[in-house]
Amino acid sequence: MSCTHLVVRSFFSEPHLFYGTLSHASIPSLFGGSNIPFLDKTYFQINGDKDATFVLYSSQELNDELAEWFSFASVDASEIPLEIYASRAKDNVFVVQSISTTDGGLDWEVLADYQMEYALIYAGIALLSFIAMLFFLVLGIMTKLPPKVRPKRKEQTPAQDGSLQAE
């Protein structure tokens, strides 16, 4: 769930507009290309500013669309001007809400739909996991409790007149 906290925080902060050219980009190799939501992401910096890192969360389909007009691995990527709307998620981390160049762009609606959909899916998984954990916790506690001891019933013996009486 920690992979979604930056996205959720970005929904509650106001976006800022940035202009610049790419100075550094990296794709985490552990999950790069896995097409697992929120684990496939691109970190990049613009204008040589090492104190501001942008995170682009996007699906493989969105990355393919992006690659048609801009590639982070391109030799001339540092010469292409970028316009970026991003929300601050941490002190120096911004989540990209839209990115564009003169040749194309990914707009807010497309990225927000992707981010919101998978944030809700992860929230649902977390909620179901929490409910299951509570269920098994209560079940575990119930099985560890000693069994209830019932008081012994007094035996009844028949009286001389045919009725039952307690001993």
Buried (B, 14 or more C-beta within 10 A) or exposed (E): EEBBBBBBBBBEEEBEEBEBBBBBBEBEEEBEEEEEBBEBBBBBBBEEBEEBBBBBBBBEEBBEBBEEBBBBEEEEBBEBEBBBBBBBBEEEBBBBBBBBBEEEBBEBEBBBEBBEEBBEEBEEEEEEEEEEEEEEEEEEEEEEEEEEEEEEEEEEEEEEEEEEEEE
